[in-house]
Amino acid sequence: MSTTFTDLKTDIQDITENTFTDAQLTLFIEQAEQLLLNSVQIPALRNVDTSSLVAGTATLTAPTGYLYTISMAINHGNEITFLLPKEASFIQEAYPSSLTANRAKPTHYAQFGENSLIFGPTPDQAYVLSHTYAAYPTSITTSGDGTSWLGTNMDSALLNASLVEAARFMKADPDIVAMYKESFANSLTMLKQLGDGKLEGDAYRNGQPKTEVL
């Protein structure tokens, strides 16, 4: 099953038996997407950046749309070394960037500011990073073809989350709100079993995630 932006808008209005403006429907859907994307780490969140560090510079501007780091590695020659996350204060104290003698191949990284990362030790050369990070994917409301990963792979979660937002806007009766929330909880469970279960391991190493009886 899958849905498009047009289908989703129609379904929300048919199920709630209400008419909304396009702006209101877009708001419901975008709020639903934000909730889902911050509840489950789906593949559409993952991006890879291959920026190079600058010799003598401890910081690096984060990629556009950066939310958080999933993994950070240095690709040097034929060797890939994964860096360990630390607090920025630890890196600044342990590896003062002002000291040339401290420059070496980085072993740690941290979030330094809203849009920057810091590395320690300060790089002694232009190491190439393999930075896997999370960023919000294009919303189904703004994608060129009106589709998205959630709409294609887990349309029930996107619809039910949107219905909860619509019910809140309408100040719907408590029993209606409870019904929408129950449906949303069930679809969120399925999404978690997919995103945090099946997509984060394999049956050989981890066993197959157990399906909960709803």
C-alpha positions in Angstrom: 0.0 0.0 0.0 1.1 3.6 -0.7 -0.3 7.1 -0.8 0.4 10.4 -2.5 0.0 13.9 -1.2 -3.2 14.2 -3.2 -4.6 10.9 -1.9 -3.6 11.8 1.7 -5.5 15.1 1.6 -8.6 13.4 0.3 -8.4 10.6 2.8 -8.1 13.0 5.8 -11.2 14.9 4.7 -13.2 11.8 3.9 -12.4 10.1 7.2 -13.0 13.2 9.4 -16.0 14.2 7.2 -14.6 17.8 7.3 -13.3 20.2 4.7 -10.0 21.9 5.2 -7.9 24.4 3.3 -4.7 23.2 1.5 -2.7 25.1 4.1 -4.4 23.3 7.0 -3.9 19.9 5.4 -0.3 20.6 4.7 0.2 21.6 8.3 -1.4 18.4 9.6 0.7 16.2 7.3 4.0 18.0 8.0 3.4 17.8 11.8 2.7 14.1 11.4 5.9 13.6 9.4 8.0 15.4 12.0 6.5 13.2 14.8 7.2 10.0 12.8 10.7 11.0 11.7 11.7 11.8 15.3 10.2 8.5 16.6 11.8 6.0 14.2 15.1 6.1 12.3 13.9 5.3 8.8 16.3 5.0 5.8 15.1 8.3 4.3 16.7 10.1 7.2 20.2 8.7 6.4 22.6 10.8 4.3 26.4 10.4 3.6 28.8 13.4 3.3 32.4 13.0 2.2 33.8 16.4 3.2 37.6 16.8 3.8 39.0 18.1 7.0 41.4 21.1 6.7 44.9 20.7 8.2 45.3 22.8 11.3 41.5 23.4 11.6 39.6 21.6 14.3 36.1 22.5 13.2 34.0 21.7 10.1 30.7 23.1 9.0 27.9 20.5 9.2 26.1 19.5 6.0 22.9 21.3 5.0 19.9 20.0 6.9 22.1 18.3 9.5 20.2 17.0 12.5 22.6 14.6 14.2 25.5 12.2 13.4 24.9 8.5 13.0 28.5 7.5 12.4 31.8 9.4 11.6 34.8 7.8 10.0 38.1 8.9 8.4 38.9 7.3 5.1 42.7 7.5 4.8 44.4 5.4 2.2 43.0 1.9 2.4 42.1 2.3 6.1 38.7 3.4 7.5 38.8 4.5 11.1 35.6 5.2 13.0 35.7 8.2 15.4 34.3 8.2 18.9 31.7 10.8 20.0 32.6 13.1 22.9 31.5 16.4 24.4 33.0 19.5 22.7 34.4 20.6 26.1 36.4 17.3 26.4 37.9 17.8 22.9 38.8 21.4 23.6 40.5 20.6 26.9 42.3 17.4 25.7 43.4 18.6 22.3 44.0 22.4 22.4 43.9 23.4 18.7 46.3 26.3 19.3 49.2 23.8 20.0 50.7 22.6 16.7 52.3 19.6 18.6 48.7 18.3 19.2 47.9 17.9 15.6 47.4 14.3 14.4 44.8 12.0 12.9 41.5 12.7 14.7 40.1 10.0 17.0 37.1 11.9 18.5 34.3 14.3 17.3 31.6 16.4 18.8 28.8 18.8 18.0 30.4 22.2 18.4 27.6 24.5 17.5 24.3 24.5 15.7 25.9 24.0 12.4 29.4 22.8 13.2 31.5 19.9 14.4 34.8 19.8 16.2 37.5 17.1 16.0 40.3 16.0 18.2 43.2 15.9 17.8 43.2 18.8 15.3 43.9 17.2 11.9 47.5 17.4 10.7 46.4 16.9 7.1 43.3 16.9 4.9 41.6 13.7 6.0 38.5 12.6 4.0 35.5 12.0 6.2 32.7 9.4 5.7 30.0 11.1 7.7 26.7 9.3 7.9 24.1 11.8 9.4 20.4 12.4 9.7 18.5 15.1 7.9 14.8 15.4 7.3 13.9 14.0 3.9 11.8 16.0 1.4 8.2 16.2 2.7 5.4 14.5 0.8 3.8 18.0 0.7 6.7 19.5 -1.4 8.2 16.5 -3.3 8.0 16.9 -7.1 5.9 13.7 -7.6 3.8 14.0 -4.4 5.4 10.8 -2.9 7.8 10.1 0.0 9.4 7.2 1.8 6.7 7.2 4.5 3.9 7.6 2.0 5.2 4.7 -0.1 6.3 2.3 2.7 4.2 3.1 5.7 1.1 5.1 4.5 -1.0 3.9 7.5 1.4 5.6 10.0 1.4 8.8 8.0 -2.4 8.9 7.6 -3.2 8.0 11.3 -0.7 10.6 12.6 -2.3 13.2 10.3 -5.7 12.3 11.6 -4.6 12.9 15.2 -3.4 16.3 14.1 -6.6 17.0 12.3 -8.7 15.9 15.3 -6.7 18.2 17.6 -7.4 21.1 15.2 -11.1 20.3 15.0 -11.4 19.9 18.8 -13.0 16.5 18.1 -14.9 14.5 20.7 -12.8 12.6 23.1 -13.9 9.2 21.8 -13.0 10.2 18.2 -9.6 11.4 19.4 -9.0 8.2 21.3 -9.9 6.1 18.3 -7.4 8.0 16.1 -4.7 7.8 18.7 -5.2 4.0 19.1 -4.9 3.6 15.3 -1.8 5.8 15.3 -0.2 3.8 18.1 -0.8 0.5 16.2 0.7 1.9 13.0 3.6 3.4 14.9 4.4 0.0 16.4 4.6 -1.5 12.9 6.9 1.4 11.8 9.1 0.8 14.8 9.3 -2.9 14.0 10.4 -2.0 10.5 12.7 0.9 11.2 14.2 0.0 14.5 14.0 -3.8 14.0 14.2 -5.3 10.5 16.2 -2.4 9.0 18.7 -2.3 11.8 19.8 -5.9 11.7 19.5 -9.2 10.0 17.9 -12.6 10.9 21.3 -14.4 11.0 22.9 -12.1 13.6 20.0 -10.6 15.5 17.1 -12.9 15.0 13.9 -11.6 13.4 12.1 -8.9 15.4 9.0 -10.4 17.1 5.7 -9.1 15.8 3.5 -7.8 18.7 -0.2 -8.9 18.8 -2.3 -5.8 18.7 
